[in-house]
Amino acid sequence: MAFIQRRVRAGRDGEPGDVSYRVRYRGTDGKERSKSFKRKIDAERWAATQMASIAKGEWIDPQESRVTFGEWVPQWELTLHHLGPRTRQLNVGVAHNYLVPLFGARPLDSITRSDVQAMLGDELAAGELSNSAVRRHVMVLSQILQSAVEDGRLGRNVAKSIRLPPEQARSMRRLNETELQRLIAATPSFHRPMVMTAAFLGLRWGEITGLGVEHLDFDAATVRVERQMQDINGKMRFTQPKSKSGYRTVSAPESLMEVLAQHVKRRQVRESGLVFPGEAGRPLRGGAFRRVWLRAVEAADLQGFVFHELRHTAVALAIAQGAHPMAIKERLGHASITTTLDRYGGLFPSLDRDIANGLDATVRRATDSLAARPGLRSEIDFGL
């Protein structure tokens, strides 16, 4: 049970001074805690909150919650071992560049749901960040607070149930054969084989830039994906594919392998061991290639087309050849067929009609069988 004591500080010349209200209660560890407030209503609310937390078994020693947000972030970073290097870098960057400047000096238990809502609203109103970036800020904040909950520093995660803005995902754009031919022709010869590989095999950027010459099998006409190249804190490093299904062998058109056979004779390829290095023979960085890419898409009159959409183009081309969804899944390295269908299901408009056409012969055999037995009456005889 909590007790509220009214306290009056002595003023000058015997006059009453400031009034405060001190809350006293015992925590679940049996020790007495206290906190003072200038207003009685604030003291009553805080006391009620502490009693409710004790009753629910969610009470946290206030001393534990006095750790500031900035002090807790390094402890949270120790829990990120399960993340890939790139994702870890992004989340830690969000914490240090956006969240610590905002909440760093605040005790963990002083951050409220309204604080999180205010951060979300301010970032959306400013219009300087994409919805995806704003979503990541809230999600990283939630992860940090959740780690404090699990460590016994907080009673609840105030960012856990915040409604996030929609992703505003970019509509999927893909090139037809004529547009792709223009793009390939507009790409400088050094990078042209890489653009063709992305467009016909559907590999991701990191998978393409991480390809080694040893991953090409010219006899079998296949490309083996077993790593990717990523920029981690300014250093280009090899990392594992996104998932177990990312390890795969992709069959390539013979004509593409002929292009690659000539390309790997380049000095930069031989010296680096990478199929698609930069022109200086070092790992290709996205920023360096971006200038080349923008000039190529402009020359091809495809303004706004991004490199990742070559992956969508590869899917569209494969489906046009009659590829089955499971074959697309394996080719792209998706972990689940659900991902493939969610993303590219709209490119399979003929599948439902194909099912109906396939069943047509079965239906005809069934009706022919009924016609061959004149003594059997059925719904068909009644025209139903």
N, C-alpha and C positions, 0 to 999 in steps of 0.2 A: 504494500500500500504506500502511496506517495503522500507526503505532507508538504503544505505550502505555508511558509512563514513570512509574514509581513515585517519588513525591516525599515526603520527610519533612521537616516543618518543625521546627526546633530548639525544644525546650521549655525549661523552667526548670531550672537547676542541672544542665545537661548531659543531662537526661532527654529521650527522644524525644518529639516533639510530634505534631501532627495529620498524618495520612497522606492524600495525594491522588493521583489518577491523571490524568495529562495525555495526551490523545490528540493526535497530530500526523499530518497527512497533506497531500498536495498536491491542490488542486482541478484541474479541467480547464483552468483558466487558467494552471496552472504555479506558482501562489503557494501557500505553505504556510499552513495553517490549524491552529488548536489550540483545545482546550477541556478544562477540568479538571473532574473529578468526585470526589466523596468516596468512592464505592464503585467497585471494579474492575469489577463486573458491569455497572454503568451505563455505564462508559467503553467496555467491550467491545461493548455493544449499540449505542451511538451510533456507534462506529467502523464496525461492520458495516452500519449503516444508510447511512452516508456512502459506503462502498465499493459497496454495492448500487446506490445512486443514480447513482454515477459509471458503473458497468457498464451500467446501463439507459439512460444518456444523459439522466437526469432530475435530475442534480445542480444545486442552486441555491446560489449564493454566500450563506452564512449572513448576511452583512451586509445583503443585500437582504430577507431574511425577518425581520429585526429590527424592521422597521416595525411599529408597533402596529396593531391592528384599527381603533382609533379614528382613527388617522392615515390609514388607507387608505380609509375610507368616503367621504370627499370625492372621492377619485380614482375610486372606483366610480361615484359619482353622475354623473360626466362621460360615462359609457358608456350612459346611459339615454335618449338622444335618440330612440330608436326606439319608446319607450313612449308611450301616450296620457297626457295630463296627469293624469287621475284615477288611473290605475295607477301612474304615477311617484310621485304624492303618497302613495299607500298604501305603496309599497315603501320610500320614503325615511323615512316615518313609522315603519315597523317597525324600520328600521335604527337610527334615533336614539332611539326610545322604549323598545325592548326589547333590541336586540342590543348597542349601544354600552355601556349600563350593565353588561351582563354580561361582554363581552369587550374593552371599549375599551382597557384598559391592557395587554392581552396581546399579545406579538409574534405575528405571523401564524403562524409555524411552531410556536408552542406550543399552538395549538388542536388538540385531538385528536378522533378519532371518538367516544371515550367522553364528551368534553365535550358534543358535540352530542346524543348519546343522553341524557345527564343533563338537558340543557335540555328536550328533548322530553318525557321522563318526568316531570319536575317540573311542567311546564305542564299535562300531562294529569291528573296526580294532584291538582293544585290545583282543577281543575274550574271555573275562573273564565272560561275562554276556550272558544269553540266549536272543534270539530275543524278547521274551515276556517281559523280564525285561527292555530292552532298549526301547521298545514301551511304557511301563508304565512310564518311566522317561519323555519322550516327552509329553505324554498325561497329566501327572500331571503338568508339566511346562505350558502347554497350559491352563489348568484349572486355575492355579494361575494368569496368565496374563489376562485371560478372566474375572476373578473376578475384576481385576483392571480396565479393560475396562468398565465393567458394573457400577463400582463405580465412573467413570469419571476421573480416574487417567491416563488412556492411550487412545490414539486414535484408536489403532488397536492391535490385538493379532498376533504377528509375528510367533507364533508357531502353529497357527490354521490349516494351509494348508500344513504342512510338510508331505511329503510322508514317511510313516513308513515301516520298513522291514516286511516281511511276518511273520506270527505267527510261522511257522515251527512246526505245530501241530504234536504230536506223533501219528503214525498210530495206529488205534484201535486194541488192542490185546485181545483175549478172549480165554478161556480154553475150550477144549472139555471135555466130561465126564471123560475120563481116566485121563487126566491131573489134573482135579479138584479133583479126588479121591486121587491122589498122594499128592497134596497140603494139603488137609484136614488131611491125615494120617501123614504128616510131621509137622503139627502145634501142639505145645504143648497143652495138654488137656484143660488147663485153658482158652486159647484163641480160641480153636477149634470151639466152638459154635458161636463166633463172626464172624469168617471167613465163616462159613456155612450160617449165616444170611445174610452177604453181598453178597454171591454168589447166593443165592436162592431168596432173596427179592430185591436186587439192591439198598439198602439204601446207602446214602453217609456216609463218615467217621464221620462227625459231627453229623449226625442223629443217627448213631449207638452208638457212645460214649455218646450221650445225652439221650438215651432210659432209662426210669425208669421202675421198675418192674410193676408199675401201668398201663403201656402202653401195657402190654401183656394181651390178653384175651384168656385164654386157652380153654374156652368152645366154643367160636366162631372161634378159631384158627386164630386170627388176631393180627397184630401189629399196634399200632396207633402212627403216627409221628406228633408231635406238638411242637417240639423244637429241638435245636441242641447244641452241646457243642463246644466252641471255645476257643482258647488261645488268650486272649486279653491283651497285654502288660504284658505277663508272668503269668496272672491269668486265671484259667479255669472258664468260665462263660457260663450260659445258654443264648442262643439267639433265636430269632424267625427263622422259616424256611426261605429259600431264597425268597420265594414268597407265595402268597395266596394258590396256588396249591400245595405248599409243605406240607400243612396240609392235611393228608390223612390217611386212614386205609387200610393196605395191608393184603390181605389174605395170610396165610402161609400154607405150607404142614403140615399135621398132624404129620408126622415123625419129622419135624423140631421142632414143638411145644413140642414134647416129649423130645427132646434133651434139649430144653430151660427149661422145667419143672424140670429137674434134675440139670441144671446149676444154677438156681436161689436159690437152697438150700445152695450154697457155702456161707461161712462166709462173704467174701468180698462183695458179692451181698446184703446179708441181712443187713450188717452194713451201706453200702453206699446208698442203694436204687437204685443203677444203675445196669442195666442188665450186662453191660460190663465195670467194673472198672479195674484199674490196680491191680496187685497182692498184693499191699499194702493196697487196699481198697479205694484208692483215684481216682479221675477222671483220665482216661487213656490219657496220652500225646503221641502225635505222635512220638516224639523222643525216648521215652522209648520203644514203641512197634516196632519201626523200626528195632532194633537189633533182636528181635524175628522173625520178618517178613523175614529179609534177610537170616537168617539161615534156615527158612522153605522153601523158594523158591529155595535156593541152594540145600537143601536135596531132593527137588522134581524135580530137574533138570529143573527149570523154570527161570533161571537167567534173570534179567531185568524186570520181571513181577512186576507191582506195584499194591498196594491195590485197587486203584480206578478202575482198570481193572476188578475187581470182579463185578462191576456194569455192565460193558459190557457183562461179562459172564452171568449174570442173565438175561439180555435181550435176548441173543442168546438162552439160554435154554428155555425161555418162548416162543420165536418165533418157536422153534423146536416143541413145544407142540401145535402150531396152534394159538397162541395169536394174536388178532387183534391189529393194531397200536394204536387205541384209548385206548385199555386196557393197552398197554405198557405205553402210556402217563400218564394215571392215576396212574399206579403202581410206576412210577419213580418220579412223582410230577413235571413234566414239565409244564411250563406255557402255552405252545402252542404245538399243534400237529406238527407244522412246525419244532420245535426243535427236536422232536422225529424222524421225517422222515429225516431231514437233517443229523442227527447223526447216525441213524440206518436203514435208508431206504435200504441200500445195503444188509441187512440181510433178506429182504423180496423178494427174487428172484422169488417166485412162484405167486405173486399177479397178475401180468399181465396175466399169463397163466390161473390162476383161473377165471379171468374175461372172457377170451375167451371160456373156457370150460363151464362156466355158461350160456353164450349166445348161445352155440351150439344147445341146445334143441329148443330155440326160432327160430333160423334160419331154423332148420329142419321142424318145424311146418309151417313156412311161405312158404317154397318150396313145402311141401306136399299139402298145400292149393292150390297153383298154379296148381299142377299136377291134382288135383281133378276137375279143371275147364278147360276142353280141348278147349273150345272156346276162351279162353283168351291167347293172344300171349304176351310174355314178352321177356326181354333180355335173359333169361335163354334158351328160345326156339332157339335163334340164337347162343347159345354157347358163349355169351360175358361174 
